């Protein structure tokens, strides 16, 4: 198994786990983290596709690599914003912990 195939399978696994977490996740924090995992899998797949498209003996195409790096920065900023908004929402609702929201729904 080549490294390209390995990373493609790993990216597909990350996308699958992230999608499962988004659909099944009980709390908002777990959904945010699962969505971040999904995005990481997509970035990995995009990098694998860029590397596979490169000619023999050459490095990968720099444009998709630059897009992946930019996407990682944007994903980090969006995750930080979402977690900050979730914490603020929890404070305004009077919850001590963000995970308290899912525990209250199940009982």
DRENPATI-511296 format. One record per residue (C-alpha): chain; x negated, z negated, y negated; residue number from 0. Coordinates in pm, whole numbers. Layout:
BEGIN
<site cadena="A" u="X" w="Z" v="Y" num="NUM"/>
...
END
This chain:
BEGIN
<site cadena="A" u="0" w="0" v="0" num="0"/>
<site cadena="A" u="-148" w="104" v="-332" num="1"/>
<site cadena="A" u="-160" w="-119" v="-637" num="2"/>
<site cadena="A" u="91" w="103" v="-817" num="3"/>
<site cadena="A" u="342" w="60" v="-535" num="4"/>
<site cadena="A" u="278" w="-315" v="-526" num="5"/>
<site cadena="A" u="339" w="-356" v="-899" num="6"/>
<site cadena="A" u="646" w="-132" v="-882" num="7"/>
<site cadena="A" u="793" w="-351" v="-606" num="8"/>
<site cadena="A" u="702" w="-665" v="-799" num="9"/>
<site cadena="A" u="870" w="-528" v="-1113" num="10"/>
<site cadena="A" u="1180" w="-439" v="-913" num="11"/>
<site cadena="A" u="1186" w="-790" v="-768" num="12"/>
<site cadena="A" u="1164" w="-943" v="-1117" num="13"/>
<site cadena="A" u="1448" w="-721" v="-1239" num="14"/>
<site cadena="A" u="1661" w="-820" v="-940" num="15"/>
<site cadena="A" u="1593" w="-1192" v="-982" num="16"/>
<site cadena="A" u="1661" w="-1172" v="-1354" num="17"/>
<site cadena="A" u="1987" w="-984" v="-1303" num="18"/>
<site cadena="A" u="2096" w="-1237" v="-1041" num="19"/>
<site cadena="A" u="2016" w="-1523" v="-1279" num="20"/>
<site cadena="A" u="2209" w="-1364" v="-1565" num="21"/>
<site cadena="A" u="2516" w="-1313" v="-1348" num="22"/>
<site cadena="A" u="2513" w="-1641" v="-1155" num="23"/>
<site cadena="A" u="2341" w="-1876" v="-1404" num="24"/>
<site cadena="A" u="2553" w="-2174" v="-1500" num="25"/>
<site cadena="A" u="2394" w="-2289" v="-1824" num="26"/>
<site cadena="A" u="2303" w="-2089" v="-2131" num="27"/>
<site cadena="A" u="1935" w="-2187" v="-2108" num="28"/>
<site cadena="A" u="1909" w="-2054" v="-1754" num="29"/>
<site cadena="A" u="2074" w="-1729" v="-1864" num="30"/>
<site cadena="A" u="1824" w="-1693" v="-2149" num="31"/>
<site cadena="A" u="1532" w="-1748" v="-1910" num="32"/>
<site cadena="A" u="1681" w="-1509" v="-1654" num="33"/>
<site cadena="A" u="1724" w="-1244" v="-1922" num="34"/>
<site cadena="A" u="1359" w="-1296" v="-2019" num="35"/>
<site cadena="A" u="1260" w="-1251" v="-1652" num="36"/>
<site cadena="A" u="1464" w="-931" v="-1639" num="37"/>
<site cadena="A" u="1286" w="-799" v="-1945" num="38"/>
<site cadena="A" u="946" w="-883" v="-1799" num="39"/>
<site cadena="A" u="1033" w="-683" v="-1488" num="40"/>
<site cadena="A" u="1135" w="-386" v="-1701" num="41"/>
<site cadena="A" u="810" w="-407" v="-1896" num="42"/>
<site cadena="A" u="613" w="-417" v="-1570" num="43"/>
<site cadena="A" u="800" w="-114" v="-1435" num="44"/>
<site cadena="A" u="744" w="72" v="-1760" num="45"/>
<site cadena="A" u="371" w="-1" v="-1740" num="46"/>
<site cadena="A" u="360" w="117" v="-1378" num="47"/>
<site cadena="A" u="534" w="441" v="-1471" num="48"/>
<site cadena="A" u="288" w="495" v="-1756" num="49"/>
<site cadena="A" u="-8" w="430" v="-1523" num="50"/>
<site cadena="A" u="130" w="656" v="-1251" num="51"/>
<site cadena="A" u="177" w="939" v="-1501" num="52"/>
<site cadena="A" u="-190" w="924" v="-1605" num="53"/>
<site cadena="A" u="-422" w="1192" v="-1479" num="54"/>
<site cadena="A" u="-677" w="1128" v="-1206" num="55"/>
<site cadena="A" u="-975" w="938" v="-1338" num="56"/>
<site cadena="A" u="-813" w="862" v="-1675" num="57"/>
<site cadena="A" u="-658" w="544" v="-1804" num="58"/>
<site cadena="A" u="-290" w="510" v="-1867" num="59"/>
<site cadena="A" u="-111" w="672" v="-2157" num="60"/>
<site cadena="A" u="-161" w="448" v="-2465" num="61"/>
<site cadena="A" u="186" w="509" v="-2614" num="62"/>
<site cadena="A" u="387" w="336" v="-2337" num="63"/>
<site cadena="A" u="127" w="59" v="-2328" num="64"/>
<site cadena="A" u="173" w="4" v="-2702" num="65"/>
<site cadena="A" u="550" w="1" v="-2657" num="66"/>
<site cadena="A" u="523" w="-259" v="-2382" num="67"/>
<site cadena="A" u="303" w="-484" v="-2598" num="68"/>
<site cadena="A" u="545" w="-448" v="-2889" num="69"/>
<site cadena="A" u="837" w="-520" v="-2656" num="70"/>
<site cadena="A" u="669" w="-835" v="-2529" num="71"/>
<site cadena="A" u="624" w="-964" v="-2883" num="72"/>
<site cadena="A" u="986" w="-887" v="-2971" num="73"/>
<site cadena="A" u="1109" w="-1047" v="-2647" num="74"/>
<site cadena="A" u="909" w="-1362" v="-2721" num="75"/>
<site cadena="A" u="1053" w="-1383" v="-3072" num="76"/>
<site cadena="A" u="1408" w="-1321" v="-2948" num="77"/>
<site cadena="A" u="1370" w="-1585" v="-2677" num="78"/>
<site cadena="A" u="1239" w="-1838" v="-2928" num="79"/>
<site cadena="A" u="1532" w="-1761" v="-3159" num="80"/>
<site cadena="A" u="1786" w="-1790" v="-2877" num="81"/>
<site cadena="A" u="1645" w="-2123" v="-2756" num="82"/>
<site cadena="A" u="1637" w="-2254" v="-3114" num="83"/>
<site cadena="A" u="2000" w="-2154" v="-3167" num="84"/>
<site cadena="A" u="2095" w="-2314" v="-2836" num="85"/>
<site cadena="A" u="1926" w="-2641" v="-2931" num="86"/>
<site cadena="A" u="2098" w="-2633" v="-3272" num="87"/>
<site cadena="A" u="2434" w="-2566" v="-3103" num="88"/>
<site cadena="A" u="2372" w="-2858" v="-2868" num="89"/>
<site cadena="A" u="2289" w="-3088" v="-3160" num="90"/>
<site cadena="A" u="2604" w="-2990" v="-3349" num="91"/>
<site cadena="A" u="2815" w="-3043" v="-3036" num="92"/>
<site cadena="A" u="2665" w="-3389" v="-2987" num="93"/>
<site cadena="A" u="2483" w="-3314" v="-2662" num="94"/>
<site cadena="A" u="2160" w="-3501" v="-2590" num="95"/>
<site cadena="A" u="2027" w="-3229" v="-2362" num="96"/>
<site cadena="A" u="2101" w="-2858" v="-2341" num="97"/>
<site cadena="A" u="2168" w="-2890" v="-1968" num="98"/>
<site cadena="A" u="2452" w="-3136" v="-2041" num="99"/>
<site cadena="A" u="2675" w="-2839" v="-2121" num="100"/>
<site cadena="A" u="2679" w="-2708" v="-1763" num="101"/>
<site cadena="A" u="2724" w="-3057" v="-1615" num="102"/>
<site cadena="A" u="3031" w="-3116" v="-1829" num="103"/>
<site cadena="A" u="3192" w="-2792" v="-1711" num="104"/>
<site cadena="A" u="3146" w="-2865" v="-1341" num="105"/>
<site cadena="A" u="3312" w="-3208" v="-1343" num="106"/>
END
